[in-house]
Amino acid sequence: MRTAGRTGAWTALVGLAVAVSACGNGTSITTPFVTTPAVLQHGPEYEVKTGPVAGLGTVLIDGEGITVYMFNNDVRGQPSRCYNICAVQWPPLVLPPGVAAPVAGPGIRPTLLGTAPGPDGTTQITYNGWPLYLWPPDRDPGMATGQALTNAGGLWYVLTPEGRPVRTAAA
C-alpha cells in the first residue's frame, strides 16, 4: 500500500516538473489577444449607412460603424452563396428576430436597401441586390482588412453608396 502511494506521489511530481519545464521554453506571449475594447458607433447593427475608410473613400458600414462587404461569388438579386463555413468566417448582416426591415442611415439610398432569405432561416440585409457580410477582424470603424481579400472561395469587396463594388485594394 505504501509503495502505491509513493509511486503516485512521484508520478505527480514528475508531471509537475515536466509542465513547469515546458513553460520555460523561451517563447513568451504577453498579450495573445487584443485587449482594448473597440470604440463602436451607437446605431443598431441592422442599420446600413456610409462612412470613410482610408484608401477606399466612402463605403457602406453597419450601425456600429463596422465596414460591410459583398461576396463576388454572389449573384445580385439572389440569396447568398456564402453558407456553412463561409458564413462562419464572413457572418451575414442579418435582421434580428422581430425586426421587419433594415434601417437606412445617412448616405444610403433607401430604394437600394433590401433583404433576402438566408439559408438558415434568417433574413439577410442586401444593398443594390448584394447580400451584405461582416469580416470579424474589422473591430473598429474605418477598418477594411477584408477588402479585395480572396477567402472562402471568392473575393470580397466593400460597396460604394451607389451599391457598386470597389474592386481595388486599400491603400
Secondary structure, 3 states (H helix, E strand, C coil): CHHHHHHHHHHHHHHHHHHHHHHCCCCCCCCCCCCCCCCCCCCCCCEEEEEEECCCEEEEEECCCCEEEEECCCCCCCCCCCCCHHHHHCCECECCCCCCCCEECCCCCHHHEEEEECCCCCEEEEECCEECEECCCCCCCCCCCCCCEEECCEEEECECCCCCECCCCCC
